[in-house]
Amino acid sequence: MSTTRKLRLGPLPTTTTVKLTFTCPVSLKAELERYAAQHAQTYGEAVDAVTLIPHMLERFMASDRGFKRLR
């Protein structure tokens, strides 16, 4: 039995994408890479931090109550 906890960001869906570039602190990049490694271990599919970022942002925005009220 696996003791690995599921992550808030579940398995990634297949999507159509557009390229976007952003800058972040080194510490955030390290955390994103750690999250990507844990995501790969949890779901058995290798994924890099760059792939996770749009899914994390989408999840964040969907759970932001203030943003929902503005829509």
N, C-alpha and C positions, 0 to 999 in steps of 0.2 A: 504494500500500500504506500502510495506516495504521500509525503508530508509537505510537499510544495503547495503553498497557498496560491490561489488564482490571483492574478493581477487585475487591477481596476480596468486596465486596457486589455480587452480580450483578444482573441485571434483577429488578425487583420483581414478586412474585406478586400476584394479586388476592386480597384477604382480607376477612373480616368484622371490623369494628373496634369498639373501645370507647374513649371519650374518657378521657384521662389527662393531668393537668397536672403539670409539674415545673419546677424552677428550676435554672438552670445559669449558670456564669460567662460574662461577655461574650466572653472569649477562646474558650470552647468553642463558643458560638453562631457565632462567626466561622468557626471550623474546620468546623463542620457545614455552613455555607453554602458554603464552598469545596468541600467534599466533594460536596455536592448539585450544584454547577455542573459539577464534573468528571464526576459520574455521568451527568448530562444529556448532556454532550458525548460520553462514551464509548458510551452506549446509545441516543442519539438521541431521548430522551423527557424533557421537562421534568419535574423533580421538585423539591419544596422540602425543606428540612432536616427539617421536622416529619414529613414522610412517611417519611423515611429512619430516624428514630430507633428505631421499634419493630423494624425489620428488622435494624438494627445490634445492638440488644440481644439479639434472638433468636439471631443468629449468634454473638455473644460467649458467651452462655450455653451454646449447643450445643458450643462448642469448649473450655469450661472443664472440665478433667479432674476437679478436685476436686468440682465441682457434679455431674458425671455419676455419681461414686461415691456421692453421697448419694441419688440417685434409686434 
